[in-house]
Each structure stands twice: as structure tokens, then as C-alpha cells.
Amino acid sequence: MVNNYMAVVEYDGTDYSGFQIQPGGINTIQGQLTKVLSKILNEKVDFKYAGRTDAGVHARYQVVNFYTAGELDIYRILWSINSLLPDDIVIKKLKKVSPSFDARRDASLREYSYYVVNKEYQSVFLKKYSILVNNKLNIRLMKKAAKMFVGVKDFGSFCNPECLRDNTIRKVFRFTVEKTEDDLIVFKIAANSFLYNMVRIIVGTLLEIGKGQREPASIQEALNKRNRNLTGGIVPAKGLFLTGVEYLGYRRSYGKCRTENI
């Protein structure tokens, strides 16, 4: 009997060429996971994943699933996997799920968060995972502009131009911009799926609005015309995290997990 297991993975993507395995021995998160799982289970392991993060992007909540012939001792296997993985990758949760569960196909929502330190100096503890913006940012205006992205839209202007060959319509469920007491600005956006570089271009555009370099009305024009030249610059990958994935029957949001029927 073949068993299906779901794992929640956390990783620091700084030293990796993205999540998805690539030819030529390039260092990727999937490559590391595949190597360790195959060694421990003594069989070739392939797995599905909820989101394909790019080079330098991190994850606090990536979901994968894989099939294996045996029944796993969850505690023992989890300990064994984490003891062999590099220090910048960890499996936070391992659970047997329905044979039909597919981490990518069944995901109804992905959530990404981008972190910006908005002060005169960068935090020693955050500089590896955020960018520094010295300019005073208009948070109210950025919040107003963020609302323009919510709903079913054509994001052809907010992605790498190579995406224009495919369907560029996506549904954004929510988009918040919040500033903490220690001047950390968190952009949090959730959608059914994302285009290549979509979140980083959207954040770059909102930062230009916050700096007074463009008007919020420019967003609607960009959504109408599918022209990358109408949108802002792309922010660095290091501030971007995959922070949530939701499924019908399984939901994770804002640090809380609830398992139901997968």
C-alpha cells in the first residue's frame, strides 16, 4: 500500500537557487529535501509543493507531499530528516494524509509577506531578511493603493515579461500593509497563485507610492494595459517569505494551524 505524507517546511533561501530542483547539480531546497528523504526512506522520493519560491526567497510555511510504500513512525522519521538536512532547512510538521491530497493542486490560497525596515539604520537582526528604506513612507497612501489589487485582476504589468505568454489573471483575496512599533513595515498578500516576480514588483510599486514618486491612480492604468514599463522597480528577494498556504479542509493563517479533513 502506498501512503501519502504532508510536510510543512521552513527554510532560509539565501544560499539557494530557488525551491524547484534544477539540472546540473544546482543547489535548491527541493534538491536537498529529495536527497535526504530518499536516503532515509531508501527509495526514490518525488514530491509536490505548494509554491515555487525563487532564488533568495524564504519560507516559513511551505507545504509538500510525497508518497512512500511504508508506514512511517512520524516522530522517528521527522527527527532523522531534520538531523540530516542543512541548518537552513527544517521540517516543522509531518502528517499522513489522504491518498488524493496534492500540495500544489489542492491549495486554494498562498500568502506571501515582504518586510521593510523604515528608519535611518538597518536592524542587525533583520537585515538578512528585509530591505532598508530611509525615506519617510506614507503608510496611509500605501494601504489605500493596496486595496486596488484585491479581486480578480490581470497582473500582466506586475510580473516578469516572460509571463505574458501565459494567463496572467489572478485573484487576490487580501492585501494588508502594516507598520509595527519598531518601524518594520509588513506587506502581506494572499492570492490563489502568483506570477513570476509578481509580489516583488507590486511591493516595489507601492514603495514608490509611499515615497511620493508615483500616484495610486497609476496602478489602475497598469492593471488595464499589461505593460511592465508602467509599474515600479522590483525589490530584492531577501525580504520575501512564503508565510501561509490554505486548503479546503486545512487552513493555516497568521500563525494558527487547524487540521480538519485531508
Secondary structure, DSSP 4 states (H G I P E B T S, - for coil): --EEEEEEEEE--TTSS-SS--TTS---HHHHHHHHHHHHHTS---EEES----TT-EEEEEEEEEEESSPP-HHHHHHHHHHHS-TTEEEEEEEEE-TT--TTTTEEEEEEEEEEE-SSS--TTTTTSSEE--SPP-HHHHHHHHGGG-EEEE-GGGS-GGGGGS--EEEEEEEEEEE-TTSEEEEEEEES---TTHHHHHHHHHHHHHTTSS-THHHHHHHHH--GGGS-PPPPGGGEEEEEEEETTEEEETTEEEE---
